Amino acid sequence: MVRDYLLQDYRQANGKKLSVESISRELSIMSEIVNLADRELDLNTKITNPFSGLELPKATRRKSEQRLPLPDDLVDLMTTKLKGTDIPQVACRLRSGLPDFAC
């Protein structure tokens, strides 16, 4: 099975395994190619997409890849600097850590 091959055996040019996130992207691309062929060739879903619904293990990130929150003193400094500017929402978003957090 493609998923198992990508998870266990496939290696990048540098010899490292693909991350679960990369495998998920690759499977999504392959799934969409099958869906596109189904639509464009008027197959009317006569084929079963072998790439849809495949379960992957939960992604784990290496410590070097984890995103750490901004330190509070940096957020406080940026909040002070941004007061009175035309982008006051940025400070609130920095503090919340959420890109679309409404203040």
C-alpha positions in Angstrom: 0.0 0.0 0.0 1.3 3.5 -0.9 0.7 4.9 2.6 2.7 2.1 4.3 5.5 2.5 1.8 5.7 6.2 2.4 5.6 5.7 6.2 8.1 2.9 6.4 10.4 2.6 3.4 10.5 5.7 1.3 13.5 8.0 1.9 14.2 11.5 0.7 17.4 12.3 -1.2 19.1 13.1 2.1 18.2 9.7 3.5 15.6 10.9 6.0 12.0 9.6 6.2 9.2 11.8 5.2 7.2 13.5 8.0 3.6 12.6 8.6 2.7 16.1 7.4 4.5 15.5 4.1 2.9 12.1 3.6 -0.5 13.7 4.2 0.2 16.3 1.6 1.4 13.7 -0.9 -1.7 11.5 -0.3 -4.0 14.5 -0.7 -2.4 15.4 -4.0 -2.7 11.8 -5.3 -6.4 11.7 -4.1 -7.2 14.9 -5.9 -5.6 13.6 -9.1 -7.9 10.6 -9.0 -10.9 12.9 -8.3 -9.9 15.2 -11.1 -9.6 12.3 -13.5 -13.0 11.0 -12.4 -14.6 14.4 -13.2 -12.7 15.2 -16.3 -13.1 11.8 -17.9 -16.7 11.6 -17.0 -16.2 8.3 -15.1 -19.1 9.3 -12.8 -17.4 7.8 -9.7 -17.1 4.3 -11.3 -13.7 4.2 -9.7 -13.0 4.0 -6.0 -10.4 6.5 -4.9 -7.7 4.4 -3.2 -6.1 7.5 -1.6 -9.2 8.9 0.2 -9.8 8.1 3.8 -6.4 6.7 4.6 -5.5 7.0 8.3 -2.1 8.3 9.3 -0.5 8.3 12.7 -0.6 11.4 14.7 2.1 13.8 13.7 5.0 14.3 16.1 7.4 17.2 15.7 11.0 17.2 16.6 12.0 19.7 19.2 13.8 21.8 16.5 10.5 22.0 14.6 8.2 23.0 17.4 6.9 26.5 17.5 7.4 28.2 20.8 5.2 31.1 21.9 6.7 34.5 22.0 8.1 35.5 25.4 5.8 37.7 27.5 8.4 40.5 27.7 8.7 40.7 23.9 4.9 40.8 23.5 4.7 43.5 26.2 7.4 45.5 24.4 5.6 45.1 21.0 2.3 46.1 22.6 3.9 49.3 23.9 5.5 50.1 20.6 2.2 49.4 18.6 0.0 51.6 20.8 -1.2 54.6 18.8 -0.5 52.9 15.4 -3.0 51.9 12.8 -2.5 48.2 13.6 -3.6 47.8 17.2 -5.0 44.3 16.7 -1.5 42.9 16.1 -0.6 43.2 19.7 -3.8 41.4 20.8 -3.1 38.6 18.3 0.5 38.3 19.4 -0.7 37.8 23.0 -3.4 35.3 22.1 -1.2 33.3 19.8 -4.1 32.8 17.4 -4.0 34.4 13.9 -7.7 35.2 13.8 -8.4 35.9 17.4 -10.8 38.8 17.8 -9.9 41.3 20.5 
